[in-house]
Amino acid sequence: MDVIKDILTFLADNVFGQVPILIGLITLAGLLLQRKRFEDVFAGALRATIGVVILFIGIEVFTGGLTSFQTVLASAMGTTPPKADNTLADFLADQGGTIALVITVAFLAHVLVVRLFPAARYLYLTGHLMFWISTVTVASLVTIAPGADQLTLVLCGAGFVAAYWTLQPLWMRPLMRRVMPDDRFGFAHTSSLACLITGYAARPLGSRDKHDTEKLKLPRQLSFFKDVNVSTALIITVIMLVGVAFADHGVVTKAAAEMDDKLSPWVWAILVGLRFAGGIAILLFGVRMFLGEIVPAFKGFSDRVIPGTRPALDAPTVFPVAPTAVMVGFVSSTLVFLVCLGVFAGAGWFTLAPPMIMLFFVGGAAALFGNVVAGWRGAVLGGVVTGLILAVGQAVTWGLYERTAPELATLADPDWYAIGWLLKAADPVVGGNSIWLVPAVAVGAMITTLLLLGRAEKRRAEADEEAAPESAAPAEA
Amino acid sequence: MALDRQLEILAVCGVGMGSSLMLKMTAEDALRSLGVDARVENTDVSTARGMSPDVVIGQGMHTGEIADLAPVVITISDFLDKEGLEAQLRERLTEQGWLA
């Protein structure tokens, strides 16, 4: 028996606990299932593994830039920089295997649900968000139940995540139908809450016919901002320079000397801004590398099990519908965020770091849905809603992940905040050992929704059938 | 096939993770139907600037910025429209003499 125990311990420590190796093996299995050629299987699994290693390196660079940024800004504003006991890199090293397993188990469960319930309609295929949502969920579960073992975390996390993947495209469906009337694909993006709020709040503001953003002409100079690497480097650097101007000289000199003791604090500020952007670029490169292998494998698998399902896709797939609205949303969300940065810092609160990627994609998506409902005023509202959610979200959520990965609050989408706080709110009810209530409630809500939707659709189909012979008008879908 | 090597194709989007990956899969499908031997990669606009593929595919928001990157730049508005992309690829690759 000891031999079996030794083997299991070895696997837990060296395979399921080591995220690059585990992701490599999952990819290997996915590629083998697709019956790819040997060299493709081998190279693909290796690329996925290297991608994870690069992701870790990127996080370290990004975290270093973030710490300098917060130190300088806190000093300039006379506040204390936020402290954390843990970092995202540590958290991924510790729980990365759990996260990889949550993604895999949740995806299999999600495929099964879509196969069983026609009302589920959409298969969630936005790969990087599958990764981040699983990370946020595991971090939140670990906060609720610090002592939970890996199997409990995987099953509870996967149950909750599968329910989210199934329901999120469905609650976006009414708005999506106004953007993509042919309903060929759904919307799978963690900006969904900002989009929903905008979609409903924009109603009294106007109409798309009269105020469509696409009739506006924006200055060409704005266009370089949509390269998020450029806008991140630029905006963080400018804030750093302003921060250095107001910060305590001693603090800045000491921080600059840590990088290079001959360095001018001003040049150091520029380098920090560039490193911050560089770290995010490396992080994204790593994510891209392992997703490039895993997502096609997932898609190949689901195509075989549920042929012809509608996919739910990343936000930019709808951006061609209204590119001007996207720019309006990005600009307005960034402005609102920067105003919040000033106000919050003036009040002595948490030092915020503008998450340019989220301001672009969430702001853009919310503005696009705002435009569909109410034209350019709706688009501006989308940006404002996004800027506020991201700023307030960062400020209140950082502390939530103190013991796991506080960076999950810095570079985060609205739905991540909602998930974090939802699970945190479950804490007093659920408590340590009854963590199982989380997936039970989520899966219960999912099945109830799917049954109700399914019944409503059936009733509507029957009503259409009865009405058809009497009226010659085409049935409204 | 007038080209004696594998065609290098790049699908781009803003951050190079979600929608460009979808586009890559659509492009691979379209190329398979056309019978073209090609390697399709996906990336973000910044990284794309340092590459020299034969064909770039992306939405207008981005292809406008990198119009000189490759001999063939294809602008799409629908990431899943395999037939539309196939038609555009057929026309443009034939133009270049890469497809008979």
Interface residues (C-beta under 8 A of the other chain):
Chain A: L125 T126 G127 H128 L129 R184 F185 S223 K226 D227 V228 N229 V230 A281 L284 F285 V287 R288 L291 G292 V295 P296 K299 P311 L313 D314 A315 P316 T317 F319 P320 V321 P323 V326 I357 F360 F361
Chain B: C13 G14 V15 G16 M17 G18 S19 L21 M22 K24 M25 E41 N42 T43 D44 V45 S46 T47 Q59 G60 M61 H62 G64 E65 I76 S77 D78 F79 L80
